[in-house]
């Protein structure tokens, strides 16, 4: 069984060494209640890889390659029709990105690839400033060395969105921005292609290592990592995609919404919550079928919660992230989904804890 990875001093800051040791012992004993075999987790991992991750990255890579092709056409024939075609290819690639965005793990973590796909939220407008600087300085954007060292703010989808949708970076009126767009899309497509290849040729265990004093199954450790990334992404959707731009606890600023300029904010969230359900049911055994065997009540509660997320997201108005609604109206519209996502976070945490996992530090919650 994997050792408890929760930082007890962080959870119980006033406990003594002896008390913390007792707590750790009790938690380890509790984890032994799990009777899920490593072979079950290995099968569940294989199903996730073959039915969700590899096909999703294949689709992401394919739409990225098409996006690059359309940018070349745009620069060769700069007109409104080719711009519209490029924008359509862009929105398709954004949709495919939302399918794999939850998985900040494995090949995507190399060379800052994950964060290069979308530099967001960009509260200080760094992306547009750096794009302008590259054009002004006539940077050598055709060289491989440039892209190996380039800022993550100018490498991916958010940089392409700025060029495609900001009037002041118009790729039709300014060939330099069009050339920059083509280079960004080429780098972006190559990165995704490489990740897909690495997923196809590798396995989850390649990206998980046990400490010297740890014993247990790499498959179990890998699945625990995936659950951690799922929970972190749930926090991202609830807090960064919904609460922050819509002013849940502070002043609203819808321009901070993900892919606001291209109008892909709501559809991205809807795609995210659908993917959560897909993860839960990927193959046989799936996390759902394993959970159903060990705690059917909790398994079904999480299933209901995941379905509720999909329903609530589908019912949101298409003008949610526009000035057509007041901040108060937007907050009221999204209330049910925010509460549903909070419920999902709690239920997923309880469920996987009962199955023997120890969910610790969340890189998005500031703990």
Protein Blocks (a to p, Z undefined) as FASTA:
>chain_A
ZZdfbdfklmmmmbcfklmmmmmmmmmmmmmmpccdfklmmmmmmmmmmmmmmmmmmmmm
mmmmmmmmmmmmmmmmgcfklmmmmmmmmmmmmmmmmmmmmmgghjllgghlmmmmpgcd
dfkommmmmmmmmmmnopafkbmklmmmgcfklmmmmlmmmmmmmmklcfklmmklmmmm
mmmmmmmmmmmmmmmmmmmmmcfklmgccdfkbgcdfklmmmmmmmmmmmmmmmmmmmmm
mmmmnommbccdfklpghklnopmmmmmmmmmmmmmmmmmgojddfklmmmmmommlmmm
mmmmmmmmmmmmmmpcfklmcckbcfklmmmmmmmmmmmmmmmmmmmmmmmmmnopacdd
dfknoZZ
